[in-house]
Amino acid sequence: MITVLVVDDNPIVRTALRTYLDAAAGVSVVAEAADGLEALAEARRTAPAVTLLDHRMPRADGLTVLPELARLTAILVLTSDPDPALITQMLRGGARGYLVHGTFTPDDLHRAVEAVAAGQGWLSPAAAAVATATMRARPYPRPRPRHGLTRREQDVLDLLAEGLTNAAIAHRLLLTEKTVKNHLHRAYAKLRVTNRTEALLRWTGRT
């Protein structure tokens, strides 16, 4: 059973989502929240597998609480805002999926919840277009010497270079924080450095 927290300041939307999801196979709504602060409290209380997160809400919006909320539950953003900047920020902040109201069916929502709960991603067409455009606009990284690093160690260092914390790297790569730390320590040894700063300088070619 996939447990779900529904976060939206509109009670009609919350009721509609609860009604559909409670009727869907293998899904159960365990709590609701009307703003970001309530969402954090309910996520801590109920530990849902997936949280459907709106963006524009009183007190604390979705983007504000996303980093902390993503450490507690898998995030599927469900909002009416198709702004490319917001989509990019949400995905970089740890959301595993992004659906824009009016662009998906109830069955799409069910599949998205299942995918996100399984550690996969799910994007509506609008969000997918933004993600693709962002990747195409990003300059192709210059080749770096491998230093004997494994592919996963390189992935961890790449995310470290983007400024992500160990927790955020673990969430992005679907690993535990302990595993991320182990990868980093092995990378330090191969790079012949002793800390994060030295590792970043060596990995990004500045030393």
Beta strands, then each sheet from edge to edge (+ up, - down):
strand 1: 2-7
strand 2: 27-33
strand 3: 50-53
strand 4: 74-79
strand 5: 97-100
strand 6: 122-123
sheet 1: 2+ 1+ 3+ 4+ 5+ 6+
end
